[in-house]
Amino acid sequence: MRVLFTFIGGLGHFQPLVPFASAVAAAGHTVAVAAGPNRREAVEAAGFTAIGVGAEGGPEPSRVGPLLAPDRERDDQELRDGFVRRGAAERVPLYLELFERWRPDVVVCEEVDFGSVLAAEKLGLPYANVQVIASGAFVRPAVVGEPIGELRAGLGLPPDPDLVMRHRRLLLSPFPPSFRDPAFPLPDTAFPIRPPVGPIGRSDPPTVYFTLGTAFNAESGDLFSRVLAGLRDLPVDVIATVGRHLDPAAFGPQRPGVRVERYVPQETVLPRCDLVISHGGSGSVVGALAHGLPTVLLPLGADQPQNAEQCARLGVGRVLDPVAATPEDVRAAVAEVLADPGYRPAAARVRAEMLDLPEPARAVPLLERLVG
């Protein structure tokens, strides 16, 4: 079986595909991953054949840009226009050519790679979706239905205003079901799968991991500095990552016990942490919960406000306003979450839920069944 995985976003859209692609390859099937050319290095580093699709992206930022106040209408517009009207419209013809040339037996599309779904449907190829947005509340028919309908009409496909066709297909969900927004339940075709789950650890003194992810880190204004200032007088060690293209020295000298790095693999940091401060991206949030760690969240945009709402609902962390939060606010929130006896057990319950989910290898027969 030849299986082509596709993603259109950043690395946060690729990482949820990795366990599935690894399981498919381990079962003896042929696997390749199609992505923008500037993501080929990451795909190949993960051990997969990479196929470049589209043009190279622009240069990555070398300094921190201004912080914009979170704006859900702006984020909806970016999803609608950036990922559908521009992204999907550009990718559809490229995918049509690639699918004809590479001849996959099944296509596995990440959640917002709408162009891949449409191209597979146009060619009559079996496809599955992989959820990459943990809360389930960001990608909604009310936001993307109209522009997807326009693309469908241009391809001669029947209308699907409620994205029903997509949900008739297999949806692989590498997130704990309890984390999903109750207003947006998983469809009947969804199959929850265990995400990577790590050990629970503690350190003395407590260790705090601080990250703003790989996309929004460069649009954070003075947020790095405010958070680091808030942690300065707490009796904790700190590991902060600012991204490969930002200079840690730009944030000034730090006290002993505080490390500011460009990048540290999350899986090497989390097993020795006690708390995670993040922007609330799906990968950062689920990574923390997979180690039973509570969190303090500063959501900046995209799916992050919705993820933060679910963290608050589940009692696994505190949410702060990234624009208004002062160093004193950060210090108080971190001290509260570390001291309060409720946050860590709540995070441990979500981790236990993940451990009860089927392993990624259980998805392989489901993909084989699509092929027939």
C-alpha positions in Angstrom: 0.0 0.0 0.0 1.3 3.4 -0.9 0.3 6.1 1.6 0.8 9.8 1.0 0.6 12.1 4.0 0.1 15.8 3.4 0.2 19.0 5.4 0.0 22.7 4.6 0.7 24.4 7.9 3.9 24.7 10.0 5.6 22.0 12.1 2.6 21.9 14.5 0.6 20.5 11.6 3.3 17.9 10.8 4.0 16.5 14.3 0.5 14.9 14.7 1.1 13.0 11.5 4.4 11.4 12.6 3.0 8.6 14.8 0.6 7.5 12.1 3.2 7.7 9.3 5.7 5.8 11.5 3.1 3.1 12.2 2.2 2.7 8.5 5.9 2.5 7.6 6.5 -0.1 10.3 3.7 -2.2 8.9 5.7 -2.5 5.6 3.9 0.1 3.5 5.4 2.8 1.4 5.2 6.2 2.9 5.9 9.7 1.7 5.1 13.2 3.1 4.1 16.1 0.8 4.7 19.6 2.3 6.0 23.0 1.4 9.6 22.9 0.3 10.8 24.8 3.4 9.4 21.8 5.5 11.4 19.1 3.7 14.3 19.2 6.1 12.0 18.5 9.1 10.2 15.7 7.2 13.4 14.0 6.3 14.8 14.5 9.8 11.8 12.5 11.0 12.8 9.7 8.7 10.3 10.1 5.8 10.6 10.7 2.1 9.7 14.3 1.5 8.0 15.7 -1.6 8.0 19.4 -2.0 4.7 21.1 -3.0 4.5 24.7 -4.0 6.9 27.5 -3.6 9.4 28.2 -0.9 8.2 30.3 2.0 9.7 33.7 2.8 12.7 34.1 5.1 12.1 33.3 8.8 12.2 36.3 11.2 15.4 37.1 13.0 13.8 39.4 15.6 10.7 39.6 17.6 7.8 41.5 16.0 5.0 43.4 17.7 2.4 41.6 19.8 -1.1 41.9 18.5 -4.1 41.5 20.8 -5.8 38.2 20.2 -8.7 38.7 17.7 -10.9 35.7 16.9 -12.5 37.4 13.9 -9.0 38.0 12.5 -8.0 34.4 13.1 -11.2 33.2 11.4 -10.4 35.4 8.4 -6.9 34.0 8.2 -8.2 30.4 8.3 -10.8 31.3 5.7 -8.6 33.3 3.4 -5.1 32.0 4.1 -5.8 28.3 4.3 -8.8 28.0 1.9 -9.0 30.9 -0.6 -5.3 31.1 -1.1 -3.7 27.9 0.4 -6.2 25.3 -0.8 -6.7 27.1 -4.2 -3.0 27.0 -4.8 -2.5 23.4 -3.6 -5.4 21.7 -5.5 -3.8 21.7 -8.9 -0.4 20.8 -7.4 -2.0 17.9 -5.6 -3.9 16.7 -8.6 -0.6 16.5 -10.5 1.2 14.9 -7.6 -1.5 12.3 -6.9 -1.5 11.3 -10.6 2.3 11.0 -10.6 2.9 9.4 -7.3 -0.1 7.1 -7.4 -1.0 6.8 -3.7 -3.5 4.1 -2.7 -4.7 6.4 0.1 -4.1 10.0 1.1 -3.9 11.1 4.7 -4.5 14.8 5.0 -4.0 16.9 8.1 -7.1 18.8 9.3 -6.7 22.1 7.5 -5.1 20.8 4.3 -8.4 21.3 2.4 -6.7 21.2 -1.0 -5.5 17.7 -0.4 -9.0 16.6 0.5 -10.5 18.2 -2.6 -7.9 16.8 -4.9 -8.4 13.3 -3.5 -12.1 13.6 -3.8 -11.8 14.8 -7.4 -9.7 11.8 -8.4 -11.8 9.4 -6.4 -8.9 8.5 -4.1 -9.6 7.1 -0.6 -8.5 9.6 2.0 -8.5 10.1 5.8 -8.1 13.2 7.9 -5.8 13.7 10.9 -7.0 16.2 13.5 -4.2 18.7 14.3 -6.3 21.2 16.4 -6.9 19.8 19.9 -10.1 21.6 20.9 -12.0 21.0 17.7 -13.6 24.4 17.9 -11.4 26.3 15.4 -12.3 24.7 12.1 -16.0 25.3 11.7 -18.3 25.1 8.7 -19.5 28.7 9.4 -15.9 29.9 8.8 -14.6 27.7 5.9 -17.8 26.3 4.4 -18.4 29.1 1.9 -14.9 29.2 0.3 -14.6 25.4 0.3 -17.9 25.5 -1.6 -16.5 27.8 -4.1 -13.5 25.5 -4.7 -15.8 22.5 -4.9 -18.0 24.2 -7.6 -14.9 25.0 -9.6 -13.8 21.4 -9.5 -17.3 20.1 -10.5 -17.8 18.5 -7.0 -21.3 18.5 -5.4 -22.0 21.1 -2.7 -21.1 20.2 0.9 -21.9 23.3 3.0 -21.6 21.6 6.3 -18.4 19.6 5.5 -20.4 16.4 5.8 -18.4 14.7 3.0 -15.2 15.2 4.9 -16.7 13.7 8.1 -18.0 10.7 6.2 -14.3 9.7 5.9 -12.1 8.4 8.6 -10.9 11.0 11.1 -7.9 10.0 13.2 -7.8 12.1 16.4 -4.5 12.0 18.4 -6.0 13.9 21.3 -7.8 12.9 24.5 -11.6 13.1 23.8 -12.2 14.9 27.0 -10.2 17.9 25.7 -12.5 18.5 22.8 -15.0 21.3 23.1 -18.3 19.7 24.0 -20.0 22.0 21.5 -18.1 20.4 18.7 -18.3 16.6 19.3 -16.2 14.2 17.2 -18.2 12.7 14.3 -19.1 9.0 14.3 -16.3 8.3 11.9 -13.6 9.5 14.3 -11.1 7.1 15.8 -9.2 8.5 18.8 -5.6 7.4 18.9 -3.0 7.7 21.7 -0.6 10.6 21.3 3.0 10.2 22.5 2.8 9.9 26.3 5.8 10.5 28.5 6.8 9.9 32.1 5.7 12.1 35.0 8.6 13.7 36.7 9.4 16.2 39.4 12.5 18.3 40.1 13.9 20.0 43.1 13.7 23.0 42.8 10.7 22.9 40.5 11.5 23.4 36.8 9.3 25.5 34.5 9.4 25.1 30.7 8.5 28.3 28.8 7.8 28.2 25.0 5.7 30.2 22.5 5.9 27.5 19.9 7.5 27.7 16.4 5.2 30.2 14.6 3.9 32.8 17.1 7.2 33.1 19.0 8.3 35.8 16.5 5.1 37.8 16.9 5.3 38.2 20.7 6.5 41.7 21.3 7.9 41.9 24.9 6.1 38.8 26.1 9.3 36.8 26.5 10.8 39.5 28.6 7.7 39.9 30.8 7.4 36.2 31.5 11.1 35.9 32.2 10.9 38.9 34.6 8.0 37.2 36.3 10.0 34.0 36.9 13.1 35.8 38.1 12.3 35.9 41.8 10.5 32.5 42.0 12.4 29.5 43.5 12.3 27.6 40.2 14.6 26.6 37.4 13.6 27.8 34.0 14.1 26.4 30.5 12.9 28.9 27.9 13.0 28.4 24.1 12.7 31.3 21.7 13.0 29.6 18.3 15.8 28.8 16.0 15.9 32.2 14.3 15.8 34.4 17.4 18.9 35.2 19.5 18.7 34.2 23.2 21.3 36.9 23.9 18.7 39.5 22.9 16.8 38.9 26.1 19.7 39.9 28.3 21.6 38.2 31.1 19.6 35.8 33.2 20.0 34.6 36.8 21.5 31.2 37.6 19.0 28.4 37.0 17.5 30.1 33.9 18.4 28.9 30.5 17.3 30.7 27.3 17.9 28.5 24.2 16.8 28.7 20.6 15.5 25.1 20.6 15.4 22.2 22.9 13.5 19.0 21.9 10.2 19.1 23.9 10.4 15.4 24.7 13.8 15.9 26.5 12.5 18.8 28.6 9.0 17.7 29.7 10.0 14.6 31.7 11.9 16.8 34.2 9.4 19.7 34.4 6.8 20.6 36.9 4.9 23.2 34.9 4.7 24.5 31.3 4.1 28.1 30.3 3.0 28.3 26.7 0.9 30.1 24.0 -1.6 27.3 24.1 -0.8 25.7 20.7 -2.2 22.2 20.4 1.3 20.5 20.4 2.5 22.4 23.5 -0.7 21.8 25.4 -1.1 18.1 24.6 2.7 17.6 25.2 2.4 19.0 28.7 -0.7 17.0 29.5 0.9 13.8 28.1 3.5 14.2 30.9 0.8 15.1 33.5 1.9 18.7 33.7 -0.3 21.7 34.6 0.1 24.8 32.5 -0.1 28.6 32.4 -1.4 29.8 29.1 -0.9 33.1 27.2 -2.9 32.4 24.0 -1.9 34.6 21.1 -4.1 33.5 18.2 -5.3 30.7 15.9 -6.6 27.8 17.9 -4.9 28.9 21.1 -7.8 30.7 22.8 -10.0 27.7 22.3 -7.4 25.3 23.7 -6.9 27.6 26.6 -10.7 27.5 27.3 -10.5 23.7 27.4 -7.6 23.8 29.8 -9.5 26.0 32.1 -12.6 23.8 31.8 -10.6 20.7 32.7 -8.8 22.5 35.6 -5.3 21.8 34.3 -4.1 25.4 34.2 -4.5 29.2 34.4 -5.1 31.5 31.5 -3.6 35.0 31.3 -4.1 37.9 28.8 -0.8 38.0 26.8 -1.1 41.7 26.2 -2.1 42.9 29.7 -0.2 40.3 31.9 2.5 41.9 34.0 5.5 40.1 35.4 3.7 40.1 38.7 0.7 38.4 37.1 2.9 35.7 35.7 4.7 35.2 39.0 1.3 34.9 40.8 -0.2 32.5 38.3 2.9 30.2 38.3 3.1 30.2 42.1 -0.6 29.4 42.3 -0.5 26.5 39.9 2.6 25.0 41.5 1.1 25.3 45.0 -2.5 24.4 44.4 -3.1 20.7 44.9 -5.8 20.5 42.2 -4.0 21.4 39.0 -1.5 18.5 38.8 -3.9 15.7 39.6 -6.3 17.1 36.9 -3.5 17.0 34.3 -2.6 13.5 35.5 -6.2 12.4 34.8 -6.0 13.6 31.2 -2.7 11.8 30.8 -4.3 8.6 32.1 -7.1 9.0 29.6 -4.4 9.2 26.8 -2.8 6.0 28.0 -6.2 4.2 27.6 -6.5 5.2 23.9 -5.4 2.7 21.1 -1.9 2.9 19.9 -1.2 4.5 16.4 -0.6 1.0 14.9 -4.4 0.4 15.4 -5.0 3.0 12.6 -3.1 1.0 10.0 -5.9 -1.6 9.4 -8.4 1.3 9.1 -6.3 2.8 6.3 -6.0 -0.6 4.7 -9.7 -1.0 4.8 -10.2 2.3 2.9 -8.2 0.8 0.1 -10.3 -2.3 0.1 
